[in-house]
Amino acid sequence: MSAPDEREDGVNNHMLKLIDKAVFEVVVKKPFDSPDTIELKKSENREHEIIEDTYTYEKDLPWELVNYADRTDEYISIGTAFAISETQLMTAAHVLSLHSKTLAEDYYIRNKDGQVYELNDIIKHANNRDFTIFTVNGLDNMKHFELEYDYELNTGVFTVGNAHGEGVILRDGLLTSTTKETENGEWDYLRFSAAASPGNSGGPLLNRNGKVLGVILKKSENENLNYALPIAEAFNGDENKAVHHFFGHYALSITPRKYGPVKSTDRIDLPLHYKELKEKLALIFENSNKESISKLYEENKEIMYPFGEGSLRLLNNTNSFQYPYIAAENKDDALWNAFKPNDIESARLSNNGFISYGKMAEFTMIQFRKPLDVTVESLMNDSEYFIETFLKAYPLNRYFGSQAVRITSLGEASEVTDFTDRYKRTWYVQTWNIDFADSKLKIYAMPVPSGFIALSLLSTSGEVDQVQTQDLQEYLNYVFYSYGGTFSEWKEYLTLDYPTPPAFEGLEFSYTPGESLTFANSSFRFEYEEDLLSIEDKSNLVLRTAYAFKNGSPVWAPVGITFTNNFTGDNYIKLIKKIRPDGSLPEGYHQTWKNLVNEEFPFNQTVTKDDQLNYTDALHRQYSDSDSSNADFLYFVEVGKEGTIEESEMMNSLKLLQESITILE
């Protein structure tokens, strides 16, 4: 029979009392107070500590769906720590995320009685071994565990920790085996069958005598076994050092090519206050990612779009991109093509506005067509207005149990800046903190006449700030889009206090409704009157832009233009640039070029009828009297009219169109 002070599983009262005194929750403050904690602070005359929720929602938040203990707690439990001496504690390094920028700036431990103590100095740390040893303010002479460096397999062990954030519990099992760490086999992990749940990370793995064998790290993905770092491994290596180690490859979603393997180890002298160390480690992590992006690009710059043979097909494409696309390399044939999301959601806004968005890799691609009664400038200059308009279409939720409550405003952006890509296109960057989820929403938006195109990130704050933002800034260099909008929108757009993209250098645009229009840039000039196409405020203009080479360097340049008589474009006129195909391109590219040079179908002024549309194409008149076969590029024109149209009318419009254009390059 077991002794009176010992349970059948071997746990005695001494061990239980030690656990009560030497095991702590690791907690952070909640960003906002719940109604319950607001009432608690008021009752305790702590009104000055109340933090109100700054977001707005579609309805009242259903706090009754949150369990009582959680909604009345002022803190969020993120893991477990345990005392290893009178002044020092240990936890898993990933619990504190010292290498990551988090919205929660202050870290605490909380004892069984609810007393809270802030972390102070980090004494030792290693992210690869996944442990941190630290001190706390105002807590010394702690009861602590004895450490045991020797272990025996198939013996009983106990896990102790704050499972699921619901309080410290003890569970038993067996120490079943060991397994080598995966990089170099430098140490053995302990594997055990005692249950471990989210929240157990950083807690102690105890033997039957209540001594610490290791620090609990993670669950096995494939079986009901868990992992711990042997306690001896926390005391191997350099004393009073923080070690940040990285081993792996770096990759971008737009190409299968990788940089690496990257292997680096940085050491920082300790002790340091945890906030100071966090700042240093976060900077190391961020700079390492920046360097990897730079080296990936440098190693592959001769084949990254728009360079190399794999880019030639896409360079030959001067299509109009009415939704933002991104260039990406196919892993099977190394050819670059333009892609948009497979699944695009759309939501209507008032007055002909809409937002379309789709997920690609870790980012979302967005087309934001502003309401006609809203200006681009008003959206640019008011981040709160921007996000409120955006969230009318884009669903962002806060969850209470299984119930989702839609967020209607995140308020003003926490950060507003800008970013210029390699092609000198300026993107407005706005960031909103989503404090309750330690996450950020970051939107890179480029103003266009009809509104914005954008790429956005929504993830944990560290991922957004230190990895995904840098990746996204590289992706911006591969975005395709044709600038479109009504004439009145173009007029407003060109007056914006906004850095002009090189594609718009020397751009001239003016019109008189019902009379005449002038559009010119460094490549071509348009001048036409009402008898060619109606000229109204609601008439539409789409400037085609694409990547090209100028004097051997890649540029973002105009490659054509389309005018339509209204938003839906019943009648239109076009000017389109065609690039002479490289000899390595398939025969179809060369045949199209040959047909254009020789003014053969479809570039021979033949009127084609497609359902209710009549259209005709022709080589631009400036090339008609010269040998164009060796030209680097040519322009052709097209007229389109809906309904029953006489061929003579089509020919007259084509003649007027030819006369209205001057090619300047």
Sequence and secondary structure as in RCSB ss.txt:
>XXXX:A:sequence
MSAPDEREDGVNNHMLKLIDKAVFEVVVKKPFDSPDTIELKKSENREHEIIEDTYTYEKDLPWELVNYADRTDEY
ISIGTAFAISETQLMTAAHVLSLHSKTLAEDYYIRNKDGQVYELNDIIKHANNRDFTIFTVNGLDNMKHFELEYD
YELNTGVFTVGNAHGEGVILRDGLLTSTTKETENGEWDYLRFSAAASPGNSGGPLLNRNGKVLGVILKKSENENL
NYALPIAEAFNGDENKAVHHFFGHYALSITPRKYGPVKSTDRIDLPLHYKELKEKLALIFENSNKESISKLYEEN
KEIMYPFGEGSLRLLNNTNSFQYPYIAAENKDDALWNAFKPNDIESARLSNNGFISYGKMAEFTMIQFRKPLDVT
VESLMNDSEYFIETFLKAYPLNRYFGSQAVRITSLGEASEVTDFTDRYKRTWYVQTWNIDFADSKLKIYAMPVPS
GFIALSLLSTSGEVDQVQTQDLQEYLNYVFYSYGGTFSEWKEYLTLDYPTPPAFEGLEFSYTPGESLTFANSSFR
FEYEEDLLSIEDKSNLVLRTAYAFKNGSPVWAPVGITFTNNFTGDNYIKLIKKIRPDGSLPEGYHQTWKNLVNEE
FPFNQTVTKDDQLNYTDALHRQYSDSDSSNADFLYFVEVGKEGTIEESEMMNSLKLLQESITILE
>XXXX:A:secstr
   TTB TTS BHHHHHHHHHHEEEEEEE SS  HHHHHHHHHTT GGG      EESS   GGGS HHHHT SE
EEEEEEEESSSS EEE HHHHTTTS  S    EEE TT  EEEEEEEEEEETTTTEEEEEETT  S     B   
  TTEEEEEEEEGGGS EEEEEEEEEEEEE TTT  SEEEEE S   TT TT EEEETTS EEEEEEEE SSSS 
EEEEEGGGGGSS TTEEEEEEEEEEE TT S EEEEEEEEEEEES EEHHHHHHHHHHHHHHHHHHHHHHHHHHH
TTTSTTSSGGGHHHHT     SS EEEEE TTT  EEEE  SS EEEE STT EEEEEEETTEEEEEEE  TTS 
HHHHHH HHHHHHHHHTTS  EEEETTEEEEEEE  S SEEEEEE TT  EEEEEEEEEGGGTEEEEEEEEEETT
EEEEEEEEEEHHHIIIIIHHHHHHHGGGEE  EEEEHHHHHHHTTSSS   GGGTT EEEEETTTEEEEE SSEE
EEEETTTS   TT EEEEEEEEEEETTEEEEEEEEEEEESSSS SSEEEEEEEE   TTS HHHHHHHHHHHTT 
TTSB   EEETTEEEEEEE GGGTTS  TT SEEEEEEEEEESS  HHHHHHHHHHHHHHEEE  
